[in-house]
Amino acid sequence: MDNAKTKTLGPRLAVGFSLGGVFILSLIHPLALTSLVALAAFLGTGEITKAMRHAGWHVPSLARFFAVAIVFLTYFFGPTGQWLSLVVSLGLLVFWRVGYLVLYRVNQSFKQTLRDFGGTAFTLVYIPLLLSFAVRLMEREGGVAWVFGLVFTVALIDTFGYLIGRFFGRTKFAPGISPKKTWEGFAASVVGALVGGQIIVMLTETNWAFGLLFGVTILISSVMGDLSESLIKRDLNVKDMGDVLPGHGGVLDRIDSLLPSTFVGYLVSMLAF
């Protein structure tokens, strides 16, 4: 076995299992899960705003604090708090940026300013808004089972795809976007999705057809989430969003598949009732 391919496997697995343990502990209470989601939103938003600023996008670093607010207001006030906090957060960050430009007399084109506002809106939607659907999923009947099943399915898709693709992958999947992705890894991810879908069936007492639907939709959202972050990193000219997680990169590198999957999982779960 290639030493170059195995030297990072140990730290990656250790971090993965540790994160899994923290996640399972957070399921003891909805507020505990909300706090974990808020932490992920805080760190992930901080990573992407830093990368965007280095690439010339002036997105306020304060966005990470508003990300936390969006998650917690979703917990306390439901969908009203979720969407209202998003709109208010965006408005305050735009006001903050305009104030900075005026106060410091920054010479910036109108096009660049609009691009910065768009980057701010994207950041708030991409990370805290999508993650906040985990909080709403937890509040549904059997929420613990749904959240656990969702995250476990995404973990199976990522892990199967990573291990098989890394050690046995030969045929490139999307070389122009993510050179390390292979069709062999994708095939393994399909198996992980099907297994995860049937685990959802056992946890939620749904039927096999729903499990198949759940697995396929989460597979699609996970792969799209992974490829989307690869595109973002390519556009921002960064290899990883951070280095806080050995073997994984940044927090955003770890939750990229989970971001759209949380939203998709919430929508699909509504079909079960």
Backbone bond lengths (Angstrom), bond angles and torsions (degrees), N, CA, C in turn:
res aa  C-N    CA-C-N  psi(-1)  N-CA   C-N-CA  omega(-1)  CA-C   N-CA-C  phi
1 M - - - 1.474 - - 1.535 109.41 -
2 D 1.310 118.13 135.98 1.457 123.67 -176.95 1.520 110.48 -63.03
3 N 1.362 115.77 122.63 1.465 119.93 -179.89 1.512 112.02 -63.00
4 A 1.328 115.88 -33.48 1.466 119.68 179.18 1.524 111.84 -62.59
5 K 1.337 115.60 -28.58 1.462 119.75 -178.71 1.525 112.66 -88.27
6 T 1.334 116.18 -15.60 1.466 118.99 -176.25 1.521 113.72 -104.90
7 K 1.330 117.74 -17.50 1.459 119.15 -173.73 1.528 113.17 -66.38
8 T 1.333 116.97 -28.02 1.466 119.58 178.31 1.526 112.45 -96.37
9 L 1.341 116.35 -4.52 1.459 119.10 -175.81 1.522 111.72 -67.59
10 G 1.340 116.76 -41.45 1.469 120.86 -179.92 1.515 112.66 -58.76
11 P 1.348 118.45 -56.57 1.463 120.27 177.64 1.528 112.84 -58.53
12 R 1.322 116.05 -37.47 1.473 119.45 -179.67 1.525 110.90 -64.25
13 L 1.340 116.53 -44.71 1.459 120.34 179.00 1.523 111.41 -66.89
14 A 1.338 116.66 -39.94 1.462 120.22 179.80 1.529 111.10 -61.91
15 V 1.328 115.71 -44.58 1.464 119.93 178.27 1.520 110.32 -66.09
16 G 1.344 116.19 -40.96 1.460 120.13 -179.78 1.515 112.81 -61.34
17 F 1.335 116.69 -46.31 1.461 120.24 179.07 1.530 111.31 -66.69
18 S 1.323 116.79 -35.97 1.466 120.23 178.69 1.526 110.89 -64.75
19 L 1.314 115.37 -44.98 1.465 119.58 177.66 1.524 110.88 -63.29
20 G 1.335 115.74 -38.61 1.457 119.55 177.47 1.517 111.93 -62.60
21 G 1.328 116.44 -40.06 1.458 120.28 178.22 1.517 112.33 -64.46
22 V 1.333 116.00 -42.36 1.470 120.35 177.72 1.519 110.29 -62.78
23 F 1.327 115.95 -41.92 1.466 120.02 179.00 1.525 111.28 -61.59
24 I 1.320 117.77 -45.80 1.466 120.91 -179.67 1.528 110.84 -62.06
25 L 1.320 116.72 -39.85 1.473 119.84 177.77 1.527 111.26 -63.86
26 S 1.329 116.66 -33.11 1.469 119.71 -178.32 1.521 112.50 -68.92
27 L 1.334 117.03 -15.07 1.462 120.15 -178.93 1.524 113.08 -77.47
28 I 1.336 116.94 -2.76 1.462 119.93 -179.69 1.523 111.80 -66.37
29 H 1.333 116.80 -24.69 1.467 120.07 -179.38 1.529 109.07 -157.08
30 P 1.323 118.86 142.29 1.465 121.04 179.96 1.526 113.62 -55.73
31 L 1.351 117.18 -34.66 1.457 119.06 179.68 1.520 111.63 -69.46
32 A 1.334 116.58 -32.24 1.462 120.18 176.64 1.521 110.23 -66.17
33 L 1.326 116.93 -44.02 1.465 120.05 177.03 1.521 110.32 -63.61
34 T 1.326 116.83 -42.25 1.460 121.06 178.81 1.522 111.11 -58.61
35 S 1.327 116.41 -41.58 1.466 120.58 179.06 1.522 111.29 -64.06
36 L 1.333 116.47 -40.42 1.460 120.22 177.89 1.522 110.83 -65.93
37 V 1.319 117.13 -42.81 1.463 121.44 177.70 1.528 110.12 -62.80
38 A 1.343 116.86 -41.70 1.461 120.73 179.22 1.528 111.09 -63.12
39 L 1.336 116.71 -39.29 1.463 120.24 177.50 1.524 110.61 -63.67
40 A 1.327 116.49 -44.33 1.464 120.13 178.17 1.525 110.80 -62.04
41 A 1.339 116.88 -40.49 1.464 121.04 178.63 1.524 110.98 -65.16
42 F 1.326 116.34 -40.81 1.466 121.58 179.24 1.531 110.79 -61.71
43 L 1.333 115.87 -50.96 1.465 120.14 -177.36 1.531 111.73 -69.26
44 G 1.332 116.84 -43.36 1.457 120.25 -179.68 1.519 112.47 -64.34
45 T 1.332 116.28 -41.55 1.464 120.40 178.32 1.520 110.40 -65.90
46 G 1.325 116.72 -39.32 1.456 120.18 177.21 1.520 111.75 -61.33
47 E 1.338 116.04 -39.89 1.467 120.19 -179.85 1.521 112.11 -65.77
48 I 1.314 116.89 -45.81 1.466 118.66 -175.29 1.530 111.67 -73.80
49 T 1.323 117.56 -34.99 1.468 118.65 177.87 1.523 110.83 -67.01
50 K 1.327 116.62 -36.64 1.469 120.21 177.11 1.523 110.69 -64.06
51 A 1.339 115.72 -45.75 1.462 119.70 179.48 1.526 111.24 -64.27
52 M 1.311 117.23 -38.55 1.463 120.94 -179.81 1.518 111.25 -67.77
53 R 1.329 117.12 -38.98 1.466 119.66 178.62 1.530 110.80 -64.90
54 H 1.334 116.27 -39.23 1.464 119.54 177.82 1.526 111.62 -64.97
55 A 1.332 116.25 -26.53 1.468 120.77 179.67 1.523 112.43 -91.74
56 G 1.337 116.97 3.61 1.462 120.11 176.44 1.512 115.61 99.53
57 W 1.338 116.64 3.88 1.466 120.24 175.52 1.531 108.02 -94.05
58 H 1.311 117.06 120.02 1.460 120.09 -176.09 1.529 110.67 -91.33
59 V 1.326 115.09 80.47 1.465 122.47 177.45 1.529 107.55 -100.75
60 P 1.324 118.70 122.11 1.469 121.08 -175.93 1.529 112.35 -57.30
61 S 1.317 116.33 136.14 1.464 120.66 176.64 1.524 111.49 -65.94
62 L 1.340 115.72 -18.37 1.467 120.12 176.50 1.519 112.23 -62.82
63 A 1.312 117.15 -14.62 1.461 120.51 -178.35 1.521 111.81 -57.48
64 R 1.323 118.01 -30.05 1.468 120.36 -178.15 1.519 111.95 -66.56
65 F 1.342 116.98 -31.06 1.467 119.95 177.73 1.525 110.38 -74.17
66 F 1.316 116.92 -36.04 1.455 120.19 175.81 1.524 110.46 -68.64
67 A 1.333 116.55 -29.80 1.465 120.40 176.60 1.519 110.39 -61.79
68 V 1.320 116.16 -42.58 1.471 120.99 177.17 1.522 110.18 -62.10
69 A 1.331 116.59 -42.76 1.462 121.15 -179.48 1.523 111.38 -61.14
70 I 1.334 117.26 -41.52 1.461 121.03 -179.78 1.520 110.71 -60.43
71 V 1.331 116.81 -43.73 1.469 120.98 -178.71 1.521 110.96 -65.21
72 F 1.325 117.46 -48.30 1.463 120.07 -177.10 1.530 112.15 -69.79
73 L 1.328 117.38 -36.57 1.463 119.32 178.50 1.525 110.98 -68.77
74 T 1.314 117.16 -27.51 1.461 120.57 172.85 1.520 109.92 -64.94
75 Y 1.326 116.55 -41.18 1.463 121.24 179.92 1.536 111.09 -65.25
76 F 1.316 116.62 -44.29 1.463 119.68 -174.31 1.529 113.63 -82.57
77 F 1.336 117.92 -29.38 1.467 119.69 -172.99 1.527 114.20 -126.55
78 G 1.337 116.85 7.99 1.455 119.91 175.18 1.514 113.20 67.53
79 P 1.344 117.06 -152.48 1.470 120.50 -176.41 1.526 113.75 -60.42
80 T 1.342 116.94 -31.07 1.466 119.16 177.76 1.522 110.33 -63.23
81 G 1.329 116.11 -48.59 1.453 120.10 177.93 1.516 111.95 -64.15
82 Q 1.318 116.43 -35.34 1.459 121.19 -178.70 1.525 111.45 -62.22
83 W 1.326 116.05 -54.11 1.457 119.38 -174.93 1.524 112.84 -78.62
84 L 1.336 117.09 -35.86 1.460 119.26 178.53 1.522 110.55 -66.01
85 S 1.327 117.01 -40.76 1.467 119.88 179.90 1.525 111.00 -65.70
86 L 1.327 117.00 -33.29 1.464 120.03 176.83 1.527 110.58 -63.40
87 V 1.332 116.25 -48.71 1.467 121.01 -178.19 1.530 110.78 -64.45
88 V 1.337 117.02 -45.82 1.463 121.07 -179.55 1.532 110.64 -64.75
89 S 1.321 116.84 -41.37 1.466 120.58 179.77 1.524 111.00 -61.37
90 L 1.321 115.88 -44.76 1.458 119.80 179.16 1.525 110.63 -63.02
91 G 1.339 116.29 -43.44 1.458 119.87 179.47 1.516 112.43 -61.44
92 L 1.324 117.35 -42.66 1.465 120.80 -179.60 1.523 111.64 -68.28
93 L 1.324 117.09 -37.68 1.460 119.87 179.35 1.531 111.49 -69.75
94 V 1.325 116.37 -36.53 1.465 119.73 175.32 1.521 109.83 -64.77
95 F 1.339 116.58 -43.78 1.469 121.24 177.84 1.528 110.62 -60.27
96 W 1.326 115.87 -41.66 1.464 121.50 179.37 1.535 110.47 -61.12
97 R 1.324 115.63 -45.08 1.462 119.95 -178.64 1.522 111.82 -66.94
98 V 1.319 116.95 -41.70 1.470 120.85 177.81 1.519 109.70 -62.57
99 G 1.347 116.23 -43.51 1.458 120.35 178.07 1.522 112.11 -59.23
100 Y 1.324 115.82 -40.36 1.468 120.50 179.30 1.529 110.35 -64.44
101 L 1.342 116.26 -44.38 1.458 120.25 -178.76 1.521 111.50 -62.60
102 V 1.329 115.79 -40.34 1.470 120.64 -178.69 1.520 110.71 -73.23
103 L 1.333 116.42 -45.76 1.461 121.14 -175.61 1.528 111.80 -63.65
104 Y 1.315 115.95 -42.28 1.466 119.71 -177.49 1.528 112.79 -98.49
105 R 1.335 116.20 7.45 1.468 122.88 175.74 1.532 111.01 50.55
106 V 1.316 114.48 50.33 1.465 120.45 -179.89 1.525 109.28 -75.56
107 N 1.326 115.59 128.57 1.468 121.24 178.75 1.532 108.40 -86.64
108 Q 1.315 116.21 97.67 1.460 121.42 -176.90 1.516 109.48 -135.61
109 S 1.320 116.45 138.06 1.463 120.49 -177.71 1.529 110.59 -68.41
110 F 1.320 115.03 157.33 1.457 120.87 178.41 1.532 110.39 -63.89
111 K 1.332 116.11 -36.66 1.461 120.92 178.57 1.525 111.14 -63.06
112 Q 1.331 116.58 -43.07 1.452 120.88 178.50 1.532 111.04 -65.10
113 T 1.322 115.67 -39.04 1.468 119.97 179.68 1.525 110.58 -64.00
114 L 1.335 116.34 -43.98 1.463 119.67 177.67 1.529 110.86 -63.55
115 R 1.327 116.87 -36.94 1.460 120.47 178.04 1.527 110.62 -63.83
116 D 1.320 116.11 -39.77 1.468 120.12 177.71 1.522 111.26 -63.69
117 F 1.330 116.26 -41.33 1.467 119.77 178.42 1.526 110.10 -64.48
118 G 1.338 115.99 -40.95 1.459 119.78 177.58 1.513 111.83 -62.87
119 G 1.333 116.73 -39.68 1.459 120.91 177.39 1.516 112.03 -63.97
120 T 1.312 116.39 -36.92 1.465 121.00 178.07 1.520 110.65 -66.53
121 A 1.335 115.89 -45.36 1.464 120.06 179.05 1.524 110.63 -62.53
122 F 1.323 116.80 -42.86 1.459 120.81 179.10 1.524 110.97 -60.05
123 T 1.317 116.40 -44.19 1.468 121.00 -178.88 1.517 111.50 -59.83
124 L 1.329 117.15 -44.92 1.461 120.58 -177.64 1.526 111.98 -68.49
125 V 1.325 116.64 -34.72 1.466 120.15 179.15 1.519 110.38 -76.58
126 Y 1.309 116.50 -44.61 1.463 122.78 -173.37 1.525 112.89 -64.11
127 I 1.325 117.29 -37.98 1.468 118.26 -175.37 1.534 112.78 -107.26
128 P 1.343 120.06 -72.26 1.469 117.44 -173.84 1.522 114.95 -65.93
129 L 1.338 117.91 -38.13 1.462 118.58 -178.81 1.525 110.53 -65.06
130 L 1.342 116.92 -49.59 1.463 119.58 -179.43 1.530 110.85 -62.09
131 L 1.331 117.40 -42.68 1.460 120.12 -179.70 1.527 111.93 -65.93
132 S 1.321 116.89 -30.56 1.465 119.77 -177.15 1.523 112.08 -64.85
133 F 1.327 117.98 -17.01 1.460 119.72 177.38 1.527 111.44 -70.99
134 A 1.331 117.35 -17.39 1.464 119.83 172.28 1.518 110.05 -66.66
135 V 1.333 116.32 -36.25 1.462 121.30 177.66 1.523 109.99 -65.94
136 R 1.317 116.80 -43.02 1.464 120.25 178.86 1.523 111.56 -67.93
137 L 1.325 116.37 -35.38 1.469 120.08 177.27 1.516 110.74 -65.52
138 M 1.320 117.09 -38.15 1.459 121.94 179.72 1.527 110.79 -64.15
139 E 1.321 117.07 -28.70 1.460 121.40 -176.77 1.526 113.07 -82.51
140 R 1.329 117.01 -7.89 1.454 120.18 177.74 1.523 110.29 -75.55
141 E 1.325 116.30 165.61 1.457 120.39 175.93 1.531 109.04 -60.75
142 G 1.334 115.88 128.84 1.462 120.09 -175.85 1.512 112.02 69.42
143 G 1.329 116.42 32.15 1.460 121.62 -174.37 1.517 114.44 -57.95
144 V 1.332 117.16 -39.10 1.464 120.27 -179.44 1.525 110.20 -59.90
145 A 1.334 116.32 -45.14 1.462 120.83 -179.86 1.525 110.88 -63.32
146 W 1.328 116.81 -41.36 1.460 120.45 -178.84 1.522 111.23 -65.48
147 V 1.328 117.00 -46.78 1.466 120.26 -178.69 1.526 110.75 -65.44
148 F 1.328 116.11 -44.79 1.460 119.41 179.21 1.529 110.50 -61.72
149 G 1.337 116.57 -46.06 1.460 120.42 -179.14 1.514 112.39 -62.65
150 L 1.328 116.48 -39.70 1.457 120.91 179.23 1.526 110.88 -63.19
151 V 1.338 116.07 -53.02 1.468 120.11 -177.04 1.526 110.59 -64.76
152 F 1.344 116.79 -38.38 1.463 120.12 179.80 1.523 111.09 -65.59
153 T 1.328 116.78 -38.66 1.462 120.82 178.10 1.526 110.84 -64.20
154 V 1.333 116.46 -45.59 1.464 120.17 177.80 1.530 110.24 -61.81
155 A 1.345 116.54 -39.94 1.464 120.40 179.51 1.526 110.86 -64.16
156 L 1.334 117.18 -40.37 1.459 120.62 177.79 1.527 110.95 -63.90
157 I 1.321 116.38 -43.71 1.464 121.02 179.56 1.525 110.38 -60.95
158 D 1.323 116.65 -47.34 1.467 120.94 -179.43 1.527 111.83 -66.30
159 T 1.338 116.11 -46.14 1.467 120.52 -174.86 1.518 111.85 -68.14
160 F 1.328 117.08 -48.17 1.462 120.31 178.14 1.528 110.34 -59.03
161 G 1.331 115.86 -46.10 1.455 120.07 -178.84 1.516 112.13 -64.15
162 Y 1.336 116.30 -40.27 1.465 120.14 -178.83 1.525 111.65 -66.87
163 L 1.330 116.68 -49.63 1.460 120.49 -175.18 1.528 112.25 -65.81
164 I 1.336 116.56 -48.69 1.465 119.30 -179.08 1.528 110.44 -68.82
165 G 1.310 116.54 -41.80 1.459 119.30 179.67 1.517 112.78 -65.13
166 R 1.318 115.92 -38.68 1.469 119.98 -177.18 1.528 112.22 -69.62
167 F 1.322 117.17 -40.84 1.456 120.39 -173.99 1.532 114.41 -98.57
168 F 1.332 116.34 -22.86 1.464 118.49 -176.09 1.528 113.17 -126.82
169 G 1.325 116.63 -4.67 1.454 119.67 -176.96 1.519 113.54 -68.87
170 R 1.328 116.29 134.76 1.465 121.67 179.38 1.529 111.67 -130.41
171 T 1.338 115.89 -36.38 1.463 120.52 -174.01 1.523 110.54 -96.92
172 K 1.317 117.12 118.25 1.460 121.64 -176.05 1.527 111.02 -65.29
173 F 1.331 115.13 138.31 1.464 122.42 -177.89 1.521 110.88 -89.65
174 A 1.328 116.93 -53.41 1.471 121.96 179.34 1.525 108.09 -144.65
175 P 1.341 117.22 72.27 1.470 120.74 -173.49 1.522 114.32 -60.20
176 G 1.317 116.81 -27.85 1.455 119.17 179.70 1.514 113.78 -75.20
177 I 1.330 116.80 -16.17 1.459 121.34 -178.03 1.526 111.00 -110.87
178 S 1.331 115.28 -53.56 1.463 121.32 -178.18 1.526 108.35 -137.19
179 P 1.333 117.65 95.84 1.469 121.90 -172.70 1.528 114.51 -59.96
180 K 1.329 118.77 -23.14 1.454 120.97 -176.27 1.529 113.34 -84.68
181 K 1.311 117.71 -13.15 1.455 120.80 -178.59 1.536 110.14 -75.73
182 T 1.338 116.16 136.74 1.460 121.14 -179.22 1.530 110.42 -130.28
183 W 1.331 115.43 160.57 1.459 120.52 177.15 1.526 110.71 -67.18
184 E 1.329 117.08 -32.11 1.462 120.19 177.13 1.525 110.20 -63.71
185 G 1.326 115.82 -42.32 1.459 119.87 177.13 1.511 111.79 -65.30
186 F 1.340 116.02 -38.91 1.468 119.51 178.44 1.518 111.16 -63.50
187 A 1.345 116.23 -40.65 1.466 119.67 178.34 1.531 110.50 -60.66
188 A 1.323 116.39 -39.38 1.462 119.95 177.16 1.522 110.87 -66.12
189 S 1.331 116.33 -36.60 1.467 120.14 177.37 1.521 111.51 -64.05
190 V 1.330 116.79 -35.24 1.464 121.05 176.52 1.523 110.08 -60.74
191 V 1.338 116.35 -43.86 1.465 120.53 177.50 1.526 110.05 -61.14
192 G 1.335 116.49 -44.64 1.459 120.36 178.57 1.518 112.18 -60.16
193 A 1.339 116.84 -39.25 1.458 121.15 179.47 1.525 111.52 -65.69
194 L 1.340 116.32 -41.94 1.464 120.14 -179.82 1.530 111.00 -66.32
195 V 1.326 116.29 -40.27 1.466 119.94 177.03 1.526 109.94 -64.27
196 G 1.336 116.30 -46.02 1.461 120.48 179.59 1.513 112.56 -60.83
197 G 1.331 116.37 -38.77 1.458 120.18 178.71 1.509 112.65 -61.97
198 Q 1.330 116.96 -38.73 1.466 119.73 179.81 1.535 111.44 -76.73
199 I 1.319 116.58 -25.66 1.466 119.44 173.28 1.532 109.70 -66.18
200 I 1.331 116.18 -39.35 1.466 120.42 175.06 1.518 110.68 -59.41
201 V 1.326 116.56 -39.19 1.469 121.11 178.35 1.526 110.37 -59.55
202 M 1.313 116.54 -44.75 1.470 120.26 -179.46 1.525 112.05 -68.30
203 L 1.324 116.41 -35.10 1.465 120.30 -176.61 1.526 112.55 -77.77
204 T 1.321 117.41 -31.51 1.464 121.06 -172.07 1.522 113.69 -114.00
205 E 1.324 116.96 0.65 1.466 122.13 178.98 1.527 112.18 59.18
206 T 1.334 115.59 37.56 1.456 120.35 172.58 1.536 107.52 -93.67
207 N 1.338 117.94 -172.38 1.464 119.56 -178.40 1.525 111.33 -104.33
208 W 1.327 115.47 171.95 1.465 120.50 -173.94 1.523 111.82 -63.70
209 A 1.345 116.23 -32.90 1.464 119.68 -179.62 1.527 110.66 -65.18
210 F 1.337 115.48 -41.34 1.460 118.52 176.73 1.523 110.17 -64.30
211 G 1.344 116.27 -40.04 1.460 120.22 178.17 1.518 111.58 -60.21
212 L 1.327 116.71 -38.38 1.459 121.19 177.57 1.523 110.54 -65.88
213 L 1.326 116.39 -44.91 1.461 121.14 177.82 1.521 110.63 -60.57
214 F 1.334 115.87 -45.52 1.459 120.47 -179.28 1.523 110.24 -61.03
215 G 1.333 116.50 -48.03 1.456 120.48 -178.38 1.517 112.73 -60.52
216 V 1.323 116.81 -44.27 1.468 121.20 -177.72 1.527 111.11 -66.81
217 T 1.331 117.15 -44.34 1.469 119.82 -178.62 1.526 111.22 -66.82
218 I 1.330 116.84 -39.06 1.462 119.05 178.83 1.523 110.61 -71.10
219 L 1.323 117.18 -32.65 1.466 120.13 174.35 1.523 110.30 -59.49
220 I 1.326 115.77 -48.40 1.466 120.58 -178.96 1.526 110.68 -62.02
221 S 1.342 116.83 -47.48 1.463 119.83 -178.03 1.521 111.57 -66.31
222 S 1.335 117.70 -36.00 1.466 120.79 179.64 1.519 111.21 -66.35
223 V 1.331 116.09 -47.08 1.465 120.05 179.88 1.526 110.65 -64.14
224 M 1.338 116.47 -42.71 1.461 119.82 178.76 1.527 111.12 -64.75
225 G 1.344 116.84 -37.58 1.451 120.37 177.98 1.520 111.45 -64.16
226 D 1.317 115.92 -42.60 1.461 121.42 178.88 1.523 111.03 -63.62
227 L 1.332 116.32 -48.47 1.461 120.58 -179.07 1.532 111.54 -67.27
228 S 1.333 116.51 -34.47 1.466 120.26 179.33 1.515 110.87 -63.53
229 E 1.341 115.95 -43.44 1.466 117.81 179.33 1.525 110.58 -67.03
230 S 1.335 117.07 -34.29 1.462 120.14 176.47 1.526 110.58 -61.71
231 L 1.332 116.04 -40.66 1.463 120.08 177.22 1.526 111.24 -64.68
232 I 1.337 115.83 -41.81 1.466 120.04 179.39 1.524 110.21 -62.16
233 K 1.338 116.70 -45.49 1.466 120.08 179.94 1.522 111.37 -64.31
234 R 1.333 116.20 -37.88 1.464 119.34 177.80 1.523 110.00 -64.71
235 D 1.329 117.07 -41.20 1.458 120.84 -179.85 1.525 111.31 -67.02
236 L 1.339 116.44 -35.73 1.465 120.79 -179.53 1.525 112.24 -88.47
237 N 1.341 116.45 -3.72 1.459 122.58 178.08 1.532 112.38 60.54
238 V 1.341 115.86 49.41 1.462 120.95 175.66 1.525 108.50 -129.64
239 K 1.334 116.11 148.42 1.465 120.76 179.12 1.515 110.75 -81.27
240 D 1.333 116.08 -47.48 1.458 123.16 176.66 1.512 108.46 -131.66
241 M 1.330 115.93 155.03 1.456 119.93 178.94 1.534 112.28 -75.52
242 G 1.327 116.79 -16.29 1.454 120.84 179.46 1.512 109.82 -173.31
243 D 1.329 116.15 -172.23 1.465 120.37 -179.80 1.527 111.93 -137.67
244 V 1.328 116.07 21.85 1.461 120.35 -175.64 1.527 112.63 -73.31
245 L 1.339 117.48 -22.33 1.459 121.73 -178.07 1.529 109.77 -115.62
246 P 1.333 118.48 104.04 1.470 121.22 -179.26 1.526 112.26 -54.95
247 G 1.323 115.47 130.63 1.454 120.39 179.50 1.516 114.02 84.55
248 H 1.321 116.98 -12.04 1.467 121.06 -178.11 1.518 112.25 -117.62
249 G 1.327 116.92 -30.77 1.457 120.84 -174.07 1.510 109.89 101.94
250 G 1.320 116.35 -127.77 1.449 120.91 178.68 1.515 112.26 -95.09
251 V 1.327 115.64 176.72 1.469 120.88 177.36 1.522 110.01 -60.90
252 L 1.316 116.18 -40.92 1.462 119.77 -178.73 1.527 111.60 -65.71
253 D 1.328 116.65 -31.83 1.462 119.85 176.19 1.531 111.21 -66.68
254 R 1.324 116.22 -26.25 1.462 120.25 -178.39 1.529 111.74 -85.27
255 I 1.332 117.39 -31.59 1.468 119.71 -173.67 1.527 112.59 -106.18
256 D 1.344 117.80 10.11 1.468 119.10 -175.88 1.527 112.73 -58.59
257 S 1.340 116.50 -40.06 1.471 119.81 179.34 1.520 111.60 -71.53
258 L 1.328 115.61 -28.22 1.459 120.71 -175.61 1.524 112.57 -77.63
259 L 1.318 117.12 -26.10 1.464 120.00 -175.33 1.537 112.71 -57.78
260 P 1.331 119.53 -61.23 1.472 117.78 178.28 1.515 112.14 -71.18
261 S 1.344 117.59 -27.71 1.464 120.50 -177.76 1.519 112.19 -66.68
262 T 1.317 117.02 -31.45 1.464 120.42 177.61 1.522 110.46 -63.19
263 F 1.322 116.00 -44.87 1.464 120.53 178.21 1.520 111.07 -66.42
264 V 1.331 116.22 -46.47 1.469 120.91 -179.28 1.523 110.25 -64.21
265 G 1.332 117.47 -42.68 1.459 121.25 179.19 1.519 111.78 -61.01
266 Y 1.329 116.29 -39.03 1.467 120.11 177.81 1.529 110.48 -63.41
267 L 1.328 116.82 -44.62 1.460 120.12 -179.65 1.527 111.36 -64.35
268 V 1.330 116.75 -44.89 1.464 120.75 -177.95 1.524 110.45 -66.02
269 S 1.332 117.29 -35.67 1.465 120.53 -179.41 1.524 111.52 -60.99
270 M 1.332 117.03 -27.96 1.453 120.96 -179.60 1.534 111.35 -68.55
271 L 1.329 117.29 -21.09 1.466 121.01 179.20 1.525 111.59 -76.26
272 A 1.325 116.76 -12.61 1.451 120.46 -177.40 1.530 112.62 -84.75
273 F 1.311 117.88 -5.78 1.469 121.29 -177.38 1.518 110.78 -117.48
